Amino acid sequence: MKKFFKTYLPYYRDYKVKIVMAIIGMLLASGATAAIAYLVKPLMDRIFVEQDIQMLYILPIFIILAFVGKGLGTFMQSYALSFIGQDIIRKLRNRMLNHMMHLDMDFHFRFHSGELISRISNDILRVQTAISSDLAVVLRELVTVLALLGVVIYQSPTLALYSLIIIPLAVYPVEVISKKIKKLSHKSQELNSDLISTLSEIFANYEMIKSYNAQEYELGNFKERNKSFFTTNIKTVKVQQMLIPILELVAAIAITSVIIIGGREVLITKELTTGEFFSFLTALSLLIDPLRRISTAYSHLQDAVAANERIEQILQYKPMIISGDKILKNVQNLEFENVTLKYGDTVALENISFNAKKGEVIGLVGDSGGGKSSMVNLILRFYDPVEGVVKINGIDAREIDVKSLRDRIAIVTQRIYISNDTIAANIAYGVEPDEEKVIEALKKANLWEFVNSLENGIYTVLSEGGTNLSGGQRQRIAIARALYKSPDILILDEATSALDNKSEAAIIETIYALKKDLIVFMIAHRLTTIERADKILVFENGHIVCQGNKEQLSKDCDTFKKLYHIASNI
């Protein structure tokens, strides 16, 4: 708990005015609550015992003022602390997403997207409840308890001693139950992550689910996880509600003791007046509810502590890819020198060497898992080699500023990202669209004729995932996006696989027309895509087994021949 508050207390420095407002509200609400309990004494003694008619009309005014003060104070502190809590959570969400987006690809492969969404939404929401609502409850009720204790002790120190000595009996069970709640909360949050991950997969692959009539299968998986989530949550509720009978028992013992001992002091020893006794009893009764709310809020805070531990787990991850400080303004050449790459203990590439310079088209071919995509990952510096070096313009890529490196690279993959935005915004992704550059990119991608025929042209809004486009049109949007960036290195990973022969030929012509200003890497399974490449790298089991142009490989490279079933006499 100390670590939890130590984490979030620094955030409160930016909210001095709201904190003052909250303190004033707490003092007002607590003081008014204590005043209500104290006013019971004159109510009983002056009006009902002494039968003071004048006080009958004066006292209600003070009671009304006390209730108004309590309501106003509660509003002030609740609003101020809620504002602080929600604004801190806003900052924390921004911080978490910023942190996640700057972590390595290895981190994102390790965590399911649904789990990360859960951490940034559900877990943070639990923390929000703690630092706004629950914290407000604890602080307000603590001040109220102190104010009511003042009334209790002032009216009768002896009775206060007898009644308050019983209250600590509730501390031990509250602590035990809170620890149990923290453990259950951890499990609940993990199950919630599984639930969101399942939903994420269902909606991301709904087309396949429908085509395989797998709705019942997926629903069954979801039901199973949903039932586990329900079971854990209801167990948490059960444990939380166990506090109520314990606290009620303690309250009953305390009030019963007061009635017996206080009744003797009123009826036999005459040490208390009727008004003092009922004022004491009212203050004690009012004391029970704040103590109950504090214990309940404390158990809720355990839920937030568990959520915060999951948040801290993410924030403790540090990127392994450390940016250099050399700014890359253009790329003239790229070289791999004896490069080896591993994913954990698995060797993805071994002893890879080649060079490429501006104006060249490099084809990458080989069976799936051969190492083509791994090489692309190294160019983009998603990973660093465990041996060897990747050089750009003769400089070790690790010395180059990562942002400036990726600014000079554009990639088109088979998995195309289309956002629910305009065509212009999708093509100029990440920057403000330049209308002329957007149109030029669309022309190069052989898509301008189609876009120009639309009612809103480049400002036509696309559906999420581009569902209002054909597969080929989505791919051409991605190609236009890459060309809009005016890169020095263009990577096409099966980028024309969804296109018809005519469209593919047109785009390939565009690429070759632009190649004098580019280093182009083409990953392709169709020989027609890379047959004009200046150099073709043939991958097999993480090695480059051959490199050369089509004519050379068709004669001398058996792996290349097998890939494209080339006759041995060519």
C-alpha positions as CSV (number, residue, x, y, z in Angstrom):
1,M,0.0,0.0,0.0
2,K,2.9,2.4,0.8
3,K,4.4,1.7,-2.6
4,F,1.1,2.4,-4.2
5,F,0.7,5.9,-2.6
6,K,4.4,6.6,-3.1
7,T,3.8,6.0,-6.9
8,Y,0.9,8.5,-7.2
9,L,1.6,11.2,-4.5
10,P,4.0,13.0,-6.8
11,Y,1.2,13.5,-9.3
12,Y,-0.8,15.6,-6.7
13,R,1.8,18.4,-6.8
14,D,0.1,19.9,-9.9
15,Y,-3.3,20.3,-8.2
16,K,-2.7,22.6,-5.3
17,V,-5.9,24.6,-5.7
18,K,-8.1,21.5,-6.0
19,I,-6.4,20.0,-2.9
20,V,-7.2,23.1,-0.9
21,M,-10.7,22.9,-2.1
22,A,-10.9,19.2,-1.1
23,I,-9.5,20.0,2.4
24,I,-12.0,22.8,3.0
25,G,-14.8,20.5,1.8
26,M,-13.6,17.7,4.2
27,L,-13.4,20.0,7.2
28,L,-16.8,21.5,6.4
29,A,-18.5,18.0,5.9
30,S,-16.8,16.5,9.0
31,G,-17.4,19.5,11.2
32,A,-21.1,19.6,10.1
33,T,-21.5,15.9,10.9
34,A,-20.0,16.4,14.4
35,A,-22.3,19.4,14.8
36,I,-25.3,17.3,14.0
37,A,-24.3,14.8,16.7
38,Y,-23.6,17.6,19.2
39,L,-27.0,19.4,18.6
40,V,-28.8,16.3,20.0
41,K,-27.8,17.5,23.5
42,P,-29.6,20.8,23.4
43,L,-32.4,19.1,21.5
44,M,-33.0,16.7,24.3
45,D,-32.1,18.9,27.3
46,R,-33.4,22.3,26.3
47,I,-36.5,21.3,24.3
48,F,-37.8,18.0,25.7
49,V,-36.5,18.1,29.3
50,E,-36.5,21.9,30.1
51,Q,-39.3,22.5,27.5
52,D,-37.7,25.7,26.2
53,I,-40.2,26.9,23.5
54,Q,-37.8,29.5,22.1
55,M,-35.1,26.9,21.5
56,L,-37.8,24.8,19.6
57,Y,-37.7,27.5,16.8
58,I,-34.0,28.3,17.0
59,L,-32.4,24.8,17.0
60,P,-33.9,23.7,13.7
61,I,-32.1,26.6,11.9
62,F,-28.8,25.3,13.2
63,I,-29.7,21.7,12.2
64,I,-30.5,22.9,8.6
65,L,-27.2,24.8,8.4
66,A,-25.4,21.8,9.6
67,F,-26.9,19.6,6.9
68,V,-26.3,22.2,4.2
69,G,-22.7,22.5,5.3
70,K,-22.3,18.7,5.2
71,G,-23.8,18.5,1.7
72,L,-21.7,21.4,0.4
73,G,-18.5,20.1,1.9
74,T,-19.1,16.6,0.6
75,F,-19.7,18.1,-2.9
76,M,-16.5,20.2,-2.8
77,Q,-14.2,17.4,-1.7
78,S,-15.8,14.8,-3.9
79,Y,-15.6,17.0,-7.0
80,A,-12.0,18.1,-6.3
81,L,-10.6,14.6,-5.6
82,S,-12.5,13.1,-8.6
83,F,-11.1,15.8,-10.9
84,I,-7.6,15.1,-9.6
85,G,-8.0,11.3,-9.8
86,Q,-9.4,11.3,-13.4
87,D,-6.8,13.8,-14.6
88,I,-4.0,11.7,-13.1
89,I,-5.5,8.7,-14.9
90,R,-5.6,10.6,-18.2
91,K,-1.9,11.3,-17.8
92,L,-1.2,7.7,-16.8
93,R,-3.0,6.3,-19.9
94,N,-1.0,8.6,-22.1
95,R,2.2,7.6,-20.3
96,M,1.4,3.9,-20.7
97,L,0.6,4.0,-24.4
98,N,3.6,6.2,-25.0
99,H,5.8,3.7,-23.2
100,M,4.3,0.7,-25.0
101,M,4.7,2.3,-28.4
102,H,8.4,2.9,-27.8
103,L,9.1,-0.7,-26.7
104,D,10.7,-3.2,-29.0
105,M,8.8,-5.5,-31.3
106,D,9.9,-8.4,-29.1
107,F,7.7,-7.0,-26.3
108,H,4.7,-6.8,-28.6
109,F,5.2,-10.3,-29.8
110,R,5.3,-11.5,-26.2
111,F,2.1,-9.9,-25.1
112,H,-1.3,-10.4,-26.7
113,S,-2.9,-7.2,-27.9
114,G,-6.0,-7.9,-25.8
115,E,-3.9,-8.1,-22.7
116,L,-2.2,-4.8,-23.4
117,I,-5.7,-3.2,-24.0
118,S,-6.8,-4.6,-20.6
119,R,-3.8,-3.1,-18.9
120,I,-4.4,0.3,-20.3
121,S,-8.1,0.3,-19.8
122,N,-9.4,-2.0,-17.1
123,D,-6.3,-1.9,-14.8
124,I,-6.0,1.8,-15.0
125,L,-9.8,2.2,-14.4
126,R,-9.3,0.3,-11.1
127,V,-6.5,2.6,-10.1
128,Q,-8.8,5.6,-11.0
129,T,-11.5,4.4,-8.6
130,A,-8.9,4.1,-5.9
131,I,-7.2,7.5,-6.3
132,S,-10.4,9.5,-6.8
133,S,-13.4,7.8,-5.2
134,D,-11.8,5.4,-2.6
135,L,-9.1,7.9,-1.5
136,A,-11.8,10.6,-1.2
137,V,-13.8,8.2,1.0
138,V,-10.9,7.4,3.2
139,L,-9.8,11.0,3.7
140,R,-13.3,12.4,4.3
141,E,-14.4,9.6,6.6
142,L,-11.1,9.8,8.6
143,V,-11.6,13.5,9.2
144,T,-15.3,12.7,10.1
145,V,-14.2,10.0,12.5
146,L,-11.8,12.4,14.3
147,A,-14.5,15.1,14.5
148,L,-17.1,12.6,16.0
149,L,-14.5,11.2,18.3
150,G,-14.1,14.8,19.6
151,V,-17.8,14.9,20.4
152,V,-17.8,11.4,22.0
153,I,-14.9,12.2,24.3
154,Y,-16.2,15.7,25.1
155,Q,-19.6,14.3,26.2
156,S,-18.2,11.5,28.3
157,P,-14.6,10.4,28.4
158,T,-15.5,7.3,30.5
159,L,-18.1,6.0,28.0
160,A,-15.7,6.8,25.2
161,L,-13.1,4.6,26.8
162,Y,-15.5,1.6,27.2
163,S,-17.0,1.9,23.6
164,L,-13.9,2.7,21.6
165,I,-11.8,-0.1,23.1
166,I,-14.0,-2.5,21.3
167,I,-13.6,-1.0,17.8
168,P,-9.9,-2.2,17.3
169,L,-11.4,-5.8,17.3
170,A,-12.4,-5.1,13.7
171,V,-8.9,-4.3,12.5
172,Y,-7.5,-7.8,12.3
173,P,-10.3,-9.3,10.2
174,V,-10.3,-6.2,7.9
175,E,-6.6,-6.8,7.3
176,V,-7.0,-10.5,6.6
177,I,-9.9,-10.0,4.2
178,S,-8.1,-7.2,2.4
179,K,-5.1,-9.4,1.7
180,K,-7.5,-12.1,0.3
181,I,-9.2,-9.5,-1.9
182,K,-5.8,-8.4,-3.3
183,K,-5.0,-12.0,-4.3
184,L,-8.5,-12.5,-5.9
185,S,-8.2,-9.1,-7.7
186,H,-4.9,-10.2,-9.3
187,K,-6.6,-13.3,-10.6
188,S,-9.7,-11.4,-11.8
189,Q,-7.5,-8.9,-13.8
190,E,-5.6,-11.8,-15.4
191,L,-8.9,-13.4,-16.4
192,N,-10.3,-10.1,-17.7
193,S,-7.2,-9.9,-19.9
194,D,-7.9,-13.3,-21.3
195,L,-11.5,-12.3,-21.9
196,I,-10.5,-9.2,-23.9
197,S,-7.9,-11.2,-25.8
198,T,-10.5,-13.7,-26.8
199,L,-12.9,-11.0,-28.0
200,S,-10.1,-9.3,-29.9
201,E,-9.3,-12.5,-31.8
202,I,-12.9,-13.1,-32.6
203,F,-13.6,-9.7,-34.1
204,A,-10.2,-9.6,-35.9
205,N,-10.9,-13.0,-37.5
206,Y,-14.7,-12.9,-37.9
207,E,-14.6,-13.6,-41.7
208,M,-12.8,-16.8,-41.1
209,I,-15.0,-17.8,-38.2
210,K,-18.1,-17.4,-40.4
211,S,-16.6,-19.2,-43.3
212,Y,-15.7,-22.2,-41.1
213,N,-19.1,-22.1,-39.2
214,A,-17.0,-21.9,-36.1
215,Q,-19.3,-19.6,-34.2
216,E,-20.3,-22.2,-31.6
217,Y,-16.7,-23.2,-31.1
218,E,-15.6,-19.6,-30.4
219,L,-18.6,-18.9,-28.3
220,G,-17.8,-22.0,-26.2
221,N,-14.3,-20.7,-25.6
222,F,-15.6,-17.3,-24.7
223,K,-18.3,-18.8,-22.3
224,E,-15.6,-20.8,-20.5
225,R,-13.4,-17.8,-19.9
226,N,-16.5,-15.7,-19.0
227,K,-17.5,-18.2,-16.4
228,S,-14.1,-18.2,-14.8
229,F,-14.1,-14.4,-14.7
230,F,-17.6,-14.5,-13.1
231,T,-16.6,-17.1,-10.5
232,T,-13.6,-15.1,-9.4
233,N,-15.5,-11.8,-9.3
234,I,-18.4,-13.3,-7.3
235,K,-15.8,-14.8,-4.9
236,T,-14.3,-11.3,-4.5
237,V,-17.8,-9.9,-3.7
238,K,-18.4,-12.6,-1.2
239,V,-15.1,-11.9,0.6
240,Q,-15.8,-8.1,0.5
241,Q,-19.3,-8.6,2.0
242,M,-17.9,-10.6,4.9
243,L,-16.7,-7.3,6.3
244,I,-20.3,-6.1,6.9
245,P,-21.4,-8.7,9.5
246,I,-18.1,-8.4,11.3
247,L,-18.4,-4.6,11.5
248,E,-22.1,-4.8,12.5
249,L,-21.2,-7.2,15.3
250,V,-18.5,-4.8,16.6
251,A,-21.0,-1.9,16.3
252,A,-23.7,-3.8,18.2
253,I,-21.3,-4.6,21.0
254,A,-20.1,-1.0,21.3
255,I,-23.6,0.5,21.3
256,T,-24.9,-2.2,23.7
257,S,-22.1,-1.4,26.1
258,V,-22.9,2.3,25.8
259,I,-26.6,1.8,26.5
260,I,-25.9,-0.3,29.6
261,I,-23.1,1.8,31.1
262,G,-24.5,5.2,29.9
263,G,-28.0,4.2,31.1
264,R,-26.6,3.6,34.6
265,E,-24.9,7.1,34.6
266,V,-28.1,8.8,33.6
267,L,-30.6,6.8,35.8
268,I,-28.5,5.9,38.8
269,T,-25.4,8.0,39.3
270,K,-26.8,11.0,37.5
271,E,-23.3,11.8,36.0
272,L,-24.8,12.3,32.5
273,T,-27.9,14.3,31.5
274,T,-30.3,12.7,29.0
275,G,-29.2,15.1,26.3
276,E,-25.5,14.3,26.9
277,F,-26.2,10.6,26.7
278,F,-28.2,10.8,23.5
279,S,-25.6,13.2,22.0
280,F,-22.9,10.6,22.8
281,L,-25.0,7.8,21.4
282,T,-25.8,9.7,18.2
283,A,-22.1,10.6,17.7
284,L,-21.1,6.9,18.3
285,S,-23.8,5.7,15.9
286,L,-22.6,8.2,13.3
287,L,-19.1,7.0,13.9
288,I,-19.9,3.4,12.8
289,D,-20.8,4.3,9.2
290,P,-17.5,6.2,8.5
291,L,-15.5,3.3,10.0
292,R,-17.5,0.9,7.8
293,R,-16.9,3.0,4.7
294,I,-13.1,3.3,5.5
295,S,-12.8,-0.5,5.8
296,T,-14.7,-1.0,2.5
297,A,-12.6,1.6,0.7
298,Y,-9.5,0.0,2.1
299,S,-10.5,-3.4,0.7
300,H,-11.1,-1.7,-2.7
301,L,-7.7,-0.1,-2.5
302,Q,-6.2,-3.6,-2.4
303,D,-7.9,-4.1,-5.8
304,A,-6.1,-1.0,-7.1
305,V,-2.8,-2.1,-5.6
306,A,-3.1,-5.4,-7.6
307,A,-3.9,-3.4,-10.7
308,N,-1.0,-1.1,-10.2
309,E,1.4,-4.0,-9.9
310,R,0.3,-5.1,-13.4
311,I,0.7,-1.5,-14.6
312,E,4.2,-1.3,-13.1
313,Q,5.1,-4.6,-14.7
314,I,4.6,-3.0,-18.1
315,L,6.3,0.3,-17.2
316,Q,9.4,-1.6,-16.0
317,Y,10.1,-3.0,-19.4
318,K,12.9,-1.1,-21.1
319,P,13.6,-1.0,-24.8
320,M,16.6,-3.1,-25.9
321,I,17.0,-1.1,-29.1
322,I,18.8,2.0,-28.0
323,S,18.8,4.9,-30.5
324,G,22.1,6.4,-31.7
325,D,22.6,10.1,-32.1
326,K,23.6,10.4,-35.7
327,I,20.9,11.9,-37.9
328,L,20.3,10.1,-41.2
329,K,19.4,12.5,-44.0
330,N,19.6,10.1,-46.9
331,V,20.6,6.5,-47.7
332,Q,23.2,5.9,-50.4
333,N,24.0,2.3,-49.5
334,L,23.2,-0.5,-47.1
335,E,25.5,-3.4,-46.1
336,F,25.2,-6.5,-44.0
337,E,28.6,-7.9,-42.7
338,N,28.5,-11.4,-41.3
339,V,25.2,-10.8,-39.6
340,T,23.6,-13.3,-37.2
341,L,20.2,-12.8,-35.7
342,K,18.5,-14.8,-32.9
343,Y,15.0,-14.8,-31.5
344,G,15.7,-16.1,-28.0
345,D,17.6,-19.3,-28.6
346,T,16.4,-19.7,-32.2
347,V,18.7,-18.7,-35.0
348,A,16.8,-16.7,-37.6
349,L,19.7,-15.6,-39.7
350,E,23.3,-16.8,-39.7
351,N,26.4,-15.1,-41.3
352,I,24.5,-13.0,-43.8
353,S,26.5,-10.7,-46.0
354,F,25.4,-8.5,-49.0
355,N,25.4,-4.9,-50.1
356,A,22.9,-2.7,-51.8
357,K,23.2,0.8,-53.2
358,K,20.8,3.5,-54.3
359,G,19.3,2.7,-57.7
360,E,19.2,-1.1,-57.1
361,V,16.2,-3.4,-56.8
362,I,17.0,-6.4,-54.6
363,G,14.8,-9.4,-54.7
364,L,14.4,-11.7,-51.7
365,V,13.2,-15.2,-52.3
366,G,13.0,-18.5,-50.4
367,D,10.6,-20.7,-48.6
368,S,8.6,-19.5,-45.6
369,G,10.8,-19.2,-42.5
370,G,13.9,-18.9,-44.6
371,G,14.9,-15.5,-43.1
372,K,13.5,-12.9,-45.5
373,S,11.3,-11.1,-43.0
374,S,14.0,-11.3,-40.4
375,M,16.3,-9.4,-42.7
376,V,13.7,-6.7,-43.1
377,N,13.4,-6.5,-39.3
378,L,17.1,-5.8,-39.1
379,I,16.9,-3.1,-41.8
380,L,14.1,-1.4,-39.9
381,R,16.1,-2.0,-36.7
382,F,13.2,-3.8,-34.9
383,Y,16.1,-6.1,-33.7
384,D,19.8,-5.8,-33.5
385,P,22.1,-8.6,-34.7
386,V,23.9,-10.8,-32.1
387,E,26.9,-10.9,-34.4
388,G,28.1,-8.9,-37.3
389,V,27.0,-5.4,-38.2
390,V,24.4,-3.6,-40.4
391,K,25.9,-0.5,-42.0
392,I,24.1,2.4,-43.6
393,N,26.3,4.8,-45.6
394,G,29.2,3.0,-43.9
395,I,27.9,3.7,-40.4
396,D,26.9,1.1,-37.9
397,A,23.1,1.3,-37.8
398,R,23.3,1.3,-34.0
399,E,24.9,4.7,-34.1
400,I,22.1,6.2,-36.1
401,D,19.1,7.9,-34.6
402,V,16.3,5.3,-34.9
403,K,13.6,7.9,-35.8
404,S,15.6,9.4,-38.6
405,L,16.4,5.9,-39.9
406,R,12.8,4.8,-40.0
407,D,11.8,8.2,-41.6
408,R,13.9,7.1,-44.6
409,I,12.2,3.7,-44.9
410,A,8.8,2.7,-46.2
411,I,7.4,-0.8,-46.1
412,V,4.3,-2.4,-47.6
413,T,3.3,-5.8,-46.2
414,Q,0.5,-8.3,-47.0
415,R,-1.2,-7.2,-43.7
416,I,-2.5,-3.7,-44.6
417,Y,-3.5,-1.1,-42.0
418,I,-6.5,1.0,-43.1
419,S,-8.0,3.4,-40.5
420,N,-11.5,4.7,-40.3
421,D,-10.5,8.0,-41.9
422,T,-10.2,9.7,-45.3
423,I,-8.2,8.3,-48.2
424,A,-5.9,11.3,-47.9
425,A,-5.3,10.7,-44.2
426,N,-4.6,7.1,-44.8
427,I,-2.0,7.8,-47.5
428,A,-0.4,10.7,-45.6
429,Y,-0.4,8.5,-42.4
430,G,1.1,10.2,-39.4
431,V,1.4,13.7,-41.0
432,E,-1.0,16.4,-42.3
433,P,-2.0,15.4,-45.9
434,D,-0.6,17.4,-48.8
435,E,-3.4,17.2,-51.5
436,E,-1.0,17.3,-54.5
437,K,1.4,14.7,-53.0
438,V,-1.6,12.4,-52.2
439,I,-2.9,12.6,-55.8
440,E,0.6,12.0,-57.2
441,A,1.1,8.9,-54.9
442,L,-2.3,7.6,-56.0
443,K,-1.3,8.0,-59.7
444,K,1.9,6.1,-59.1
445,A,0.0,3.3,-57.3
446,N,-2.4,3.0,-60.2
447,L,-5.4,4.0,-58.0
448,W,-6.1,7.6,-59.0
449,E,-8.7,6.8,-61.6
450,F,-10.8,4.9,-59.0
451,V,-10.4,7.5,-56.3
452,N,-11.2,10.4,-58.6
453,S,-14.5,8.7,-59.6
454,L,-15.7,8.7,-55.9
455,E,-18.1,11.5,-54.9
456,N,-15.7,12.9,-52.3
457,G,-12.5,11.9,-54.0
458,I,-9.5,11.7,-51.7
459,Y,-11.7,12.8,-48.8
460,T,-13.8,9.7,-49.0
461,V,-13.9,8.1,-45.6
462,L,-12.8,4.5,-45.5
463,S,-14.2,1.8,-43.2
464,E,-12.1,0.3,-40.5
465,G,-9.8,-2.2,-42.2
466,G,-10.8,-0.9,-45.6
467,T,-13.9,-3.2,-45.8
468,N,-15.4,-0.8,-48.4
469,L,-12.4,-1.5,-50.7
470,S,-11.4,-4.6,-52.6
471,G,-8.2,-6.5,-51.6
472,G,-6.3,-5.0,-54.5
473,Q,-7.5,-1.5,-53.8
474,R,-6.4,-1.8,-50.1
475,Q,-3.0,-3.0,-51.3
476,R,-2.7,0.0,-53.7
477,I,-3.6,2.3,-50.8
478,A,-0.6,0.9,-48.9
479,I,1.7,1.3,-51.9
480,A,0.6,4.9,-52.3
481,R,1.2,5.5,-48.6
482,A,4.8,4.2,-49.0
483,L,5.4,6.3,-52.1
484,Y,3.9,9.4,-50.4
485,K,6.7,9.1,-47.8
486,S,9.4,9.7,-50.5
487,P,11.7,7.1,-48.8
488,D,15.2,6.1,-49.6
489,I,14.6,2.5,-48.9
490,L,11.3,0.9,-50.1
491,I,10.5,-2.6,-48.8
492,L,7.7,-4.5,-50.6
493,D,6.7,-7.7,-48.8
494,E,4.4,-9.5,-51.1
495,A,3.0,-6.1,-51.8
496,T,1.5,-7.0,-55.2
497,S,0.1,-10.4,-54.3
498,A,-3.5,-9.2,-54.3
499,L,-3.3,-7.4,-57.6
500,D,-4.2,-8.6,-61.0
501,N,-1.5,-9.0,-63.6
502,K,-2.2,-5.7,-65.3
503,S,-2.1,-3.7,-62.0
504,E,1.0,-5.5,-60.8
505,A,2.8,-4.8,-64.0
506,A,1.8,-1.1,-63.8
507,I,3.1,-0.7,-60.3
508,I,6.3,-2.7,-61.0
509,E,6.9,-0.2,-63.9
510,T,6.4,2.7,-61.5
511,I,8.9,1.2,-59.0
512,Y,11.5,0.7,-61.7
513,A,10.9,4.2,-63.0
514,L,11.6,5.5,-59.5
515,K,14.4,3.2,-58.6
516,K,17.2,5.7,-59.3
517,D,16.2,7.4,-56.1
518,L,15.6,4.3,-54.1
519,I,17.0,1.1,-52.7
520,V,14.1,-1.4,-53.3
521,F,13.7,-4.7,-51.5
522,M,11.1,-7.0,-53.0
523,I,10.0,-10.1,-51.1
524,A,8.1,-12.2,-53.7
525,H,7.0,-15.8,-54.4
526,R,6.1,-15.0,-58.1
527,L,9.1,-14.9,-60.3
528,T,7.5,-12.2,-62.5
529,T,7.7,-9.8,-59.6
530,I,11.5,-10.0,-59.2
531,E,12.8,-11.2,-62.6
532,R,14.1,-7.7,-63.4
533,A,15.8,-7.2,-60.1
534,D,19.5,-6.1,-60.1
535,K,20.3,-8.7,-57.5
536,I,18.3,-11.6,-56.0
537,L,19.1,-13.0,-52.6
538,V,18.0,-16.7,-52.2
539,F,17.3,-17.6,-48.5
540,E,17.3,-21.1,-47.1
541,N,17.1,-21.9,-43.3
542,G,18.5,-18.6,-42.3
543,H,21.3,-18.5,-44.8
544,I,21.8,-16.7,-48.2
545,V,22.7,-19.7,-50.3
546,C,22.9,-17.8,-53.6
547,Q,22.9,-14.2,-54.9
548,G,22.9,-12.8,-58.3
549,N,20.5,-11.8,-61.1
550,K,17.9,-14.1,-62.6
551,E,20.1,-15.3,-65.4
552,Q,23.0,-16.2,-63.1
553,L,20.7,-17.9,-60.5
554,S,18.8,-19.9,-63.2
555,K,22.1,-21.5,-64.3
556,D,24.0,-21.9,-61.0
557,C,21.5,-22.0,-58.1
558,D,19.7,-25.2,-57.4
559,T,17.5,-23.7,-54.7
560,F,16.4,-20.9,-57.0
561,K,15.6,-23.5,-59.7
562,K,13.5,-25.5,-57.3
563,L,11.6,-22.5,-56.1
564,Y,10.5,-21.6,-59.7
565,H,10.7,-25.0,-61.3
566,I,13.2,-23.8,-63.8
567,A,14.4,-26.3,-66.3
568,S,18.1,-27.3,-65.9
569,N,18.9,-26.5,-69.6
570,I,18.0,-22.8,-69.3
